[in-house]
Amino acid sequence: MRKKNFLLLLMITLVACNAAPSNPPNSTPAIVSTSSTGALNTQSTHYVAVVPPAMTSPFHVSLTEGAKAEGAKLGWKVDVQAAASENDFPAQVTIIQQLIEMGTEAISIATLNGNAIVQAVKTANARHVMIFINNSLTPLPGGDVIAYIGYDQWRGAAKLGIYTCQLLAKKYNTPVPEAKGKVFILLGIDGFHAHRRTQGFIAGLAQCPGVQIVGTQTAEWDRAEGANVATAALQQTPDIDVFYGNSDEMGIGAALAAEKLGMKINQDFFAVSIDGNQPTLDLIKEGKYTATLGVYPTRMGQTVIDTMSDVMAGRKVPPFILTPSVVVDSSNLEDYEAGKLWTAPTAGFPEEDNGLPSG
């Protein structure tokens, strides 16, 4: 009898042990990671992704590096995938769809064509994959986006337009409202990014109405194409004073082309553009470039991951998160690189593609 009772007790104990696993099925395992300060942080691991239009621009390289570094601090897996070229919209859509199938919890997308990715965003919505948009505050025409993260492109470009007036006033020794000169605009691939950056710049030039825009042409966000466009422009109009690029890479191409034709940067002509990429900052430091709109691509990438983290922790985030921008030239380059000009992101406004400032 005692033997039977002992065997019964043993069987009950074994069943109880098997019924109570130490980690419930389908739970997210905790991991331990080391932050940049060396402190140990216990975080839930997450699998997220960042999808730039391509990795051909130093801007997107820096942004994704910032995102991956911030993710590493949290112990997250941050996947980065991109099309081979920035205008290959079908490839970007395919990448988003593949990431959804791979089980990503959240995807942050930078696109040059909001219409092209709407269906992929809707697919993500249906599969409960969180969607964020980076480097843009312009709402998609469909689909649900948790947050748009980026700088105000219209107002940032307007700062460069005003700065251009000041450059020309100094060059020709006139008051800013009486400044004169000739400006050529290098456009990106047609879309809301190029529209906002061109419209804002022209609005800034309103401070010096005597300045002429002698030409506009796409250089497709590309340095080599920027050089080709600028070379042709200078053959037609040899006395261009300022090249303005919707992106740094196009502006650098124009500057290199002008110098190849014997013009001296910051004397015969100026080159200004948007991005704040490290190659551009290095050229400013060397006296081979004039100015860039610094938009902190690395910190923008960090902000993307921080925003995802807030959402996953149940914290409410603004639907439009405004990151800062500042005109950077030789006078404030050191402070910009040291992060002294960075200001914390704030709640922003949607930036519609309507030719008008947002808000």
Sequence and secondary structure as in RCSB ss.txt:
>XXXX:A:sequence
MRKKNFLLLLMITLVACNAAPSNPPNSTPAIVSTSSTGALNTQSTHYVAVVPPAMTSPFHVSLTEGAKAEGAKLG
WKVDVQAAASENDFPAQVTIIQQLIEMGTEAISIATLNGNAIVQAVKTANARHVMIFINNSLTPLPGGDVIAYIG
YDQWRGAAKLGIYTCQLLAKKYNTPVPEAKGKVFILLGIDGFHAHRRTQGFIAGLAQCPGVQIVGTQTAEWDRAE
GANVATAALQQTPDIDVFYGNSDEMGIGAALAAEKLGMKINQDFFAVSIDGNQPTLDLIKEGKYTATLGVYPTRM
GQTVIDTMSDVMAGRKVPPFILTPSVVVDSSNLEDYEAGKLWTAPTAGFPEEDNGLPSG
>XXXX:A:secstr
 HHHHHHHHHHHHHHHHHHS SS TT   EEEEE TTS EEEEE  EEEEE SBS SHHHHHHHHHHHHHHHHHT
 EEEE  BSSTT HHHHHHHHHHHHHTT SEEEE  S HHHHHHHHHHHHHTT EEEEES     SSS  SEEEE
  HHHHHHHHHHHHHHHHHHHTT  GGG  EEEEEEE STTHHHHHHHHHHHHHGGGSTTEEEEEEEE TT HHH
HHHHHHHHHHH TT  EEEESSHHHHHHHHHHHHHTT  BTTTBEEEEEE  HHHHHHHHTTS  EEEE  HHHH
HHHHHHHHHHHHTT    SEEE   EEE TTTHHHHHTTTT    EE     SSSS   
